[in-house]
Amino acid sequence: MSSPTALLLPLALLVAACATGPTRGSATAEDPVGPTAVSPSGATVVPDLPVSQPPFERVEASWKDRMEVPYAYMEHRGSYAETGALIPGILRELEAQGLEPDGVPFALFYDDPGTTPGGQLRSRACVPLRGRPRVQAPLRFEVLPSQTVAYAFAGGAYPEVPRSYPGLFAYMRGLNWDVAGPVRESYLVAPAPGVPMSALVTEVQVPVRSR
């Protein structure tokens, strides 16, 4: 697996791609892209659903039982546009503490920007870890619980990803499911020189419960 330092260049570009942050929007068009891409760690990513593309007229969604995920994180309160900027700092801290990431970075978004003032939005920038290591400040440690989630794969620039949410929520409504936790965005393919924005892939997961 690549060292945290080796991940900083693509993740610095990830931060730039996230500069406008998650926003909600109406869904309008979708085309699948190729199923294989390379993650920030160099691993091959093979989504098990077609990757929906903006403007997300149709979103391919399904559900699964997510395994628990130990992770280091930094909390953020304020605009979601600022959450991704924390990831390079987390990687530097992990390297300084002798800890190595165990998967791709992700973010957790706890509030709906449509109903929560921007300054009060709660989110976490996260990096998965193996086991339950001792994590020192300024990082914090938690375990994302095993849970049933609805999920989809969204292609394209990261600020466009929340435009796929309406399609995923529509899938959930069809199964009489409500949201039961924070939305998770896992950044499977990070921006890098020579990688077009259309090749970026994000997995969106929404924990669910029956109505």
Secondary structure, DSSP 8 states (H G I E B T S, - for coil): ---HHHHHHHHHHHHHHTTT--------------S-EE-TTS-EE--SS-EE-TT-SS--EEEEEE--EEEEEEEEES-GGGTGGGHHHHHHHHHHTT----S--EEEE-S-TTTS-GGG-EEEEEEE-SS-----TT-EEEEE--EEEEEEEEES-GGGGGGGHHHHHHHHHHTTEEE-S-EEEEE-S---TT--GGG-EEEEEEEEEE-
